[in-house]
Amino acid sequence: MPKHLQARPAQDEREERQVRKLSRSHHASADWKFHAQMIVESWAGKTPQEIATTLLCHPRTVRIHLNRFNTVIASKLP
C-alpha cells in the first residue's frame, strides 16, 4: 500500500495565493489548473485516493504531482 503523501505547506502567503488563484483560473492552461487543484485538495487534508476520485484521475497521477510539488522551488510557479 502506498504511503500517505500530502503536499508540503506553502512556503509563504504569496505561493499559497498563486496556487489557489491558479486552481480557480478560467484562462490558465488545463494541466496547470488540474495540478493546482490537486495541491489545494491536499492542503484541505484529502488523501491521494480522495483527490483522484474528485478529479477523475488515477491516484498514482496525484501522487506523482504532489511529489513534484514537494520538490519544486516556489519560484518555478507561474
CYANA upper distance limits for C-alpha pairs under 8 A (distance plus 0.5 A):
  4 HIS  CA     47 THR  CA      7.31
  4 HIS  CA     48 PRO  CA      7.97
  5 LEU  CA     47 THR  CA      7.75
  5 LEU  CA     48 PRO  CA      7.45
  5 LEU  CA     63 ARG  CA      7.13
  5 LEU  CA     66 LEU  CA      7.73
  5 LEU  CA     67 ASN  CA      8.10
  6 GLN  CA     42 SER  CA      6.25
  6 GLN  CA     43 TRP  CA      7.96
  6 GLN  CA     45 GLY  CA      8.29
  6 GLN  CA     47 THR  CA      7.68
  6 GLN  CA     48 PRO  CA      8.20
  6 GLN  CA     66 LEU  CA      7.11
  7 ALA  CA     39 ILE  CA      6.52
  7 ALA  CA     42 SER  CA      6.30
  7 ALA  CA     43 TRP  CA      6.99
  7 ALA  CA     66 LEU  CA      5.86
  7 ALA  CA     67 ASN  CA      7.77
  7 ALA  CA     69 PHE  CA      7.29
  7 ALA  CA     70 ASN  CA      6.46
  8 ARG  CA     43 TRP  CA      8.48
  8 ARG  CA     69 PHE  CA      8.19
  8 ARG  CA     70 ASN  CA      6.05
  9 PRO  CA     43 TRP  CA      7.65
 10 ALA  CA     15 GLU  CA      6.37
 10 ALA  CA     16 GLU  CA      5.77
 11 GLN  CA     15 GLU  CA      6.88
 11 GLN  CA     16 GLU  CA      8.11
 11 GLN  CA     74 ALA  CA      7.88
 12 ASP  CA     16 GLU  CA      7.06
 13 GLU  CA     17 ARG  CA      6.61
 14 ARG  CA     18 GLN  CA      6.67
 15 GLU  CA     19 VAL  CA      6.75
 15 GLU  CA     74 ALA  CA      7.07
 16 GLU  CA     20 ARG  CA      6.63
 17 ARG  CA     21 LYS  CA      6.43
 18 GLN  CA     22 LEU  CA      6.51
 18 GLN  CA     77 LEU  CA      8.30
 18 GLN  CA     78 PRO  CA      8.39
 19 VAL  CA     23 SER  CA      6.67
 19 VAL  CA     36 ALA  CA      6.15
 19 VAL  CA     39 ILE  CA      8.16
 19 VAL  CA     40 VAL  CA      7.85
 20 ARG  CA     24 ARG  CA      7.09
 20 ARG  CA     36 ALA  CA      7.54
 20 ARG  CA     37 GLN  CA      8.26
 20 ARG  CA     40 VAL  CA      7.04
 21 LYS  CA     25 SER  CA      6.61
 22 LEU  CA     28 ALA  CA      7.35
 22 LEU  CA     32 TRP  CA      7.82
 22 LEU  CA     33 LYS  CA      6.18
 22 LEU  CA     36 ALA  CA      6.73
 23 SER  CA     32 TRP  CA      8.34
 23 SER  CA     33 LYS  CA      5.30
 23 SER  CA     34 PHE  CA      7.41
 23 SER  CA     35 HIS  CA      8.25
 23 SER  CA     36 ALA  CA      5.32
 23 SER  CA     37 GLN  CA      5.36
 23 SER  CA     40 VAL  CA      7.96
 24 ARG  CA     33 LYS  CA      7.71
 24 ARG  CA     37 GLN  CA      8.44
 25 SER  CA     33 LYS  CA      7.34
 28 ALA  CA     32 TRP  CA      7.21
 28 ALA  CA     33 LYS  CA      6.79
 29 SER  CA     33 LYS  CA      6.84
 30 ALA  CA     34 PHE  CA      6.51
 31 ASP  CA     35 HIS  CA      6.63
 32 TRP  CA     36 ALA  CA      6.62
 33 LYS  CA     37 GLN  CA      6.66
 34 PHE  CA     38 MET  CA      7.03
 35 HIS  CA     39 ILE  CA      7.08
 35 HIS  CA     65 HIS  CA      7.19
 36 ALA  CA     40 VAL  CA      6.77
 37 GLN  CA     41 GLU  CA      6.57
 38 MET  CA     42 SER  CA      6.67
 38 MET  CA     51 ILE  CA      7.05
 38 MET  CA     55 LEU  CA      8.49
 38 MET  CA     62 VAL  CA      7.20
 38 MET  CA     65 HIS  CA      8.25
 38 MET  CA     66 LEU  CA      7.85
 39 ILE  CA     43 TRP  CA      6.71
 39 ILE  CA     66 LEU  CA      7.14
 39 ILE  CA     69 PHE  CA      8.34
 40 VAL  CA     44 ALA  CA      6.85
 41 GLU  CA     45 GLY  CA      7.31
 41 GLU  CA     46 LYS  CA      6.45
 41 GLU  CA     51 ILE  CA      6.91
 42 SER  CA     46 LYS  CA      5.60
 42 SER  CA     47 THR  CA      7.17
 42 SER  CA     48 PRO  CA      8.00
 42 SER  CA     51 ILE  CA      7.86
 46 LYS  CA     50 GLU  CA      6.38
 46 LYS  CA     51 ILE  CA      6.76
 47 THR  CA     51 ILE  CA      6.71
 48 PRO  CA     52 ALA  CA      6.50
 48 PRO  CA     59 PRO  CA      6.05
 48 PRO  CA     60 ARG  CA      8.40
 48 PRO  CA     62 VAL  CA      6.26
 48 PRO  CA     63 ARG  CA      6.76
 49 GLN  CA     53 THR  CA      6.75
 49 GLN  CA     58 HIS  CA      8.48
 49 GLN  CA     59 PRO  CA      5.70
 50 GLU  CA     54 THR  CA      6.75
 51 ILE  CA     55 LEU  CA      6.59
 51 ILE  CA     59 PRO  CA      8.05
 51 ILE  CA     62 VAL  CA      7.69
 52 ALA  CA     56 LEU  CA      6.04
 52 ALA  CA     57 CYS  CA      5.40
 52 ALA  CA     58 HIS  CA      6.08
 52 ALA  CA     59 PRO  CA      5.58
 52 ALA  CA     61 THR  CA      8.41
 52 ALA  CA     62 VAL  CA      6.89
 53 THR  CA     57 CYS  CA      7.18
 53 THR  CA     58 HIS  CA      8.39
 57 CYS  CA     61 THR  CA      7.38
 57 CYS  CA     62 VAL  CA      8.19
 58 HIS  CA     62 VAL  CA      7.36
 59 PRO  CA     63 ARG  CA      6.80
 60 ARG  CA     64 ILE  CA      6.61
 61 THR  CA     65 HIS  CA      6.88
 62 VAL  CA     66 LEU  CA      6.57
 63 ARG  CA     67 ASN  CA      6.48
 64 ILE  CA     68 ARG  CA      6.67
 65 HIS  CA     69 PHE  CA      6.59
 66 LEU  CA     70 ASN  CA      6.67
 67 ASN  CA     71 THR  CA      6.98
 68 ARG  CA     72 VAL  CA      6.55
 72 VAL  CA     76 LYS  CA      7.57
 73 ILE  CA     77 LEU  CA      8.43
